[in-house]
Amino acid sequence: MSWLPAWESFVRVVEGGSMAAAARTLGCTRAQVSKQVAELERRLGAALFERSTRRLVLTPAGEVFLRHAARALEAVDSSEIAVRNLGERPSGTLRVSATLAFGRHFVAPLLPVVTAANPGLEIELVLTDRLVDLVDDRIDLALRMTARPPEDAVARHLLRLRWVLCAASAYVERHGSPREPAELAQHACIGHPAIGAAPWGLVAAAGAQARVAVRSRVRFDSLDCTLDAVLAGHGIAILPAYLCEPALQAGSLRTVLDGWEPAFDVGRDLYACYTPGRVGVSKVRVFMDALQQRLQPLRSWACAAGVGG
C-alpha cells in the first residue's frame, strides 16, 4: 500500500497541528513528512492545506479528504488487529450488553458455560433496555433488538423474533377471546414501551391492517413484569414469543387473534454489534458460538422467522 505513509502523514499533521508534531509522532524527519504531503497533493491534484497563514489550515478539499483518510487508516488498523487476534486464546474481559428480559433468560445462563470452557476469559453482562453506546459505555459486544443496527459497527443479524398477542387461560375463560382486532377495545390490555402507546397497530398474514384504541390502564417498562401481569389474569398483552413460549406450552397462557401480528419493527430483529479493533476476535467468537447454540430453542419453538448469516 504505497499510499499509506502519505495518508498517515497527512492525518498526523492535522492531529498534531504541524509538520514537526507529525514527524515526532511518526518517528521521522519534518522534511519527510512535508515531502509525503506534497506528493499526496500532487497525486490528488488539490491543495490540502492553506499555506499563507502562520498555522496549517485545511482547505475544503483537505476537510473532505481528512474524513475519508481517517476512516481508511482506522480500517487498516482494525484489519491488522483482527488478523493477529485469530490465533489468540480468549483472555481478558468481554463486556456484553443485552436487553433486560432477553439478557436474563438467554444471555445470563451462558456466562458460566463460556467462562468454564475458557479459563482466561471474564465476562461482564450489562442488562438495560437503554440504547447503549459501544464506545462511551465501554461495551465490547451489544445484543440489540432493532430495525436499524449502528452503521459504525459490525452488525451480525442473528434472527427475526416473533411477537404474539396473548392472555392467561384463566382470563380467556372469564372474559372470552377477541375474534377480531376491534374487539380488543372491549378488553383490558397491558402496555409496554416496546409497542408504543395506543392505538395498537396489527397486520394480518393476508396483508389486512387494523388500528385499535385499546384500554391500556396498566403499563410496565419491564417485559418480565408484563408477562407476570398477563399470567395473573390482568389482561391481554403483546409479548415476544421467546418469553411466553414456556407458559404457552404449559397451557397457562394462550395466544389470541391468531393470524394477526403487531405492526411494528422495533424489537423484531436481533443483532450482535461490535466495533472491530476494540475487542479480540477470539473473545467474540467463543461467545457467539455459545450464543448461537443457546438460540436454537427459539428456532425450534417457531419463535423466530428468518435466520441471519
Summary of the structure (lengths in Angstrom):
residues: 309
radius of gyration: 26.6
end to end distance: 31.1
largest distance: 85.9
contacts: 937
relative contact order: 0.15
helix: 43%
strand: 24%
